[in-house]
Structure formats: C-alpha cells, structure tokens
Amino acid sequence: MASLTETFVAAVELLVSGDDALWAIIGVSFRVSFSALVLAIVPATLIGFALAYWRFPGRWLLLSLTHTLMAVPTVVVGLILFMLLSRAGPLGDWRLLFTQDAMIIGQFLLCMPLLVSMSHSAFQGADKRAWETAKMLGASPFRCLWVLMLEVRYALYACFIAAFARIIAEVGCAMMVGGNILNYTRSITTAIALETLKGEYAQGVALGLVLFILAMVLNVGMGLLRGKGQLASR
Amino acid sequence: MEKHDSPTDTRDLLSIERLHQSWPDQAEALFDIEHVSWSAGQHVWLQGANGSGKTTFMRLLSGLEPVQQGRIDLFKKRSGAEEPRICYLHQTPYLFAGSVERNLQFVIRSLASAQRPAARVALDLGLQLAGLEGLRHQDAVTLSGGERQRLALLRAWLLQPDILLLDEPAANLDDDSVVLMHRLVTDLIEKGASIMVSSHQKNLLTKLCNTRWLIASGTLTASSLEAAASLRCRPA
C-alpha cells in the first residue's frame, strides 16, 4: 500500500491531468444533484411559504413530518425507492431502477424536507408588511410572493446551498437506486466507496478532494450571504 | 369581504353589518358593531384608546384581516364599474429594497397598462408634492422617518385609491412632513378619494375629516365633525 503522501500526490495528478473516468464521475454527480435541486426548489419553496402563511388543519402535523423526514438516513430513502422501482414493485413498469432518473428521484426526495423546512423558517422570519404592502399597492398574488422572496432571498440562497450540499454528498440512496454503473450512474460518493474497497485509493482521494473543495466553496458562499443578510430596517 | 354593485345614488362606499371580532383564543369581543355605513365624501377620523383595536379595524376594512363574524360590504361606484380600490398604510411603512424611484415604479407596474403613461407623468409631480424630488435615486432604506412616511403615502397617491386608510400617519413626524403629507392627501380627496385617519392627536390630517368614529368598549360610535377644510370634491 502506497504511503498517504504518495496517494495524495497521485490523486492531485489525476485531477489536474483531466482523467476522463474521474471527470465523468464528477459530471454524473453534478448533473444528478443539480437536476434534483432544480426540480425540488419551486414546489418546496411554495410549500414552505404555505406552511408559514396559512393556518390550516394538519399544518402542525405536516411541519413535524417534514422535520422527521429530514432525519431519515439516505439509505432508508434508497431502500424504499428501490422497493418501489424494482421489477416486482408498484413502479417497476417505469424501468427506472439503476438509472440517473432514479438517482434524481431519490435526491429529490432527500432534499425536499430540508428545502421545505428551511424555506418555511425563512418565510416565517420575513416581514409580513412586505406581502401586505405589495397587496395594498395592487400587486398580483404572484408578485406579492416574489416581493416576499426578495425580502428573504439570502435565507433562501442558504437553504438551496444546504440542500445541494446534502444531496451531492449522499451515498446511500445513489448506491441503491443508481447501482454504481461506470460512466452512467457512478457518482463521486459511490465511486469513493467502490475504489476504497478495491484498494484504489488515489481516485477515491481525488474525488474526496472535489467534495472537500465543493464544501469549502459552498460554505464560503453561505458565509458571504449571511453577511449580506444582516438585519436592516425597512 | 363581499363586493356588490352599489344601490343607485346612495354612493355608499362600504357598510359593516353585525361585525363581531375577537382575538384568537379569547372569548371577549374586540368589536361588536351592529351597523355602520361609510359614504363617499365622508372623511373619517378614527379614534380610540390604545389597544381599542383601531389598527385591527382598519386592517379588516382593507381585507388584510379575515372577518370572523358579520360582513363588510364594499360597493362599486356604479353598476359595471371596477371594484373600489382600498389602500391601507401601515403605521411604520414598509419600503421595498432599492431606490425611491423603484418603490414608485412598483406601483406603476401594478396599474392597468392604460393607466401607466399618466402615472409616469404624475410621478414627477408627486415627488415634488411629497418633497422627495432630490431623493429620487436614493436608496429607500436610508431615508429618515418622515421621508419614509411621505414615500409610502406617495406610493398610495400614485395608485389613486377610492378609500385610503392612514394608520397613525403623523406619529413622530415634524411639522414640515405633516404639511407635505397634508398636500398629498388633500390632492387625493380632491380627486374623489375618501380617507380614514387614525390618530390620538389633532393634526393637519385629522382636520381634513368631517366624521368621527370612536371605538370604545368594543362598539363604534359615529358622529359628525365640523370640516375644517373646505375641499372641492370633484364627483368621481
């Protein structure tokens, strides 16, 4: 087994040399996670808004369920989705198991509770006068919502970044419903798990570096947004 | 809130029937109002002690609060006319992020496309009336308390509402700001708007009112006030 230093150097070489297999894996990860996030953002934000602004029967239950779902391990979501999508499952006819679409569905389900919960918190902290003022000045309901979203935009950005960070770093669901197929459903995290088992540490470390750099970029971004989102009197 | 065609010639703006409102989880009624109507040309000074529910009452009229029991009916000026536009101004106004002009452009974009050119022309006049012409490009967040109130009123002025509800508009304002606000409100009245002003103190804005509504012990009592300002109200 190579030393840690040799492995690290080999990993950096793999990254900078533009290794096709490595960058294909990175591409799959970003494509799947970004698609899941884009699909989830609109419904999750609307649900978060509805939970923050309307009192209706079952609201408290929905909020509790959302918070509970945030804590469900990714592998459990993967297991349930696997059973639904497998040939014998109720959605077996869709033939989605071991495809990128299945991974997108899995990551969509994983980020929805987080997005709903965080956007609900963002809207709950918003100044209600923003909505009311827009309404009084003749704006349509959609425009009123847009005004409110602008009011809490930094909190919403942070919510989207947190959701993306959660799904791009998950391994359980992607492994179970994606199947870790080379150049198709092999993502950063499933590749790290496989390469480590094979003793090919360099590629695993290189992919780990990508996730580390991504985490750093996302956190710096969130830090900058938090700074901009300081309390302002309006 | 129900909306109807107005019965001919009565020129009622709105009427309140058997309004019963209470705070959530409290049995005691905040209001119990049997019947009140508000006619065009009536300008109301809404009075009541702190906590009597003046703000809640105005929010109910504007539709920002749901009516628990009873009804508030808004009447159209005539059959087939548009629903009357009602605008409530918060005691502490909310200004949108961006410049003074951006706040005003928000209103113009809310108007029907046929009304926008006239509103764009009126914008310059409005800035002068409100004493904000030099602050057109200034970030609204940096405005002083009086400037914020005037900008909020100027947005409503651009909207040209049929009913304008002003919640403690002169609280903490200097005399100059009150005079500028008086100019804007007077102009709105001359164009046919009816106003309601809630205030504890008499000021230039309450002097525009010819009717007093007093909220006390959960009921509303209406009485006539001598109109201090003689206003030329053009028929709408």
Interface residues (C-beta under 8 A of the other chain):
Chain A: D127 R129 A130 E132 T133 A134 K135 M136 L137 G138 A139 S140 R143 V147 L150 E151 A232 S233 R234
Chain B: S62 L64 R85 C87 Y88 L89 H90 T92 P93 Y94 L95 F96 A97 F106 V107 S110 L111 A140 V141 A152 R155 A156 L159
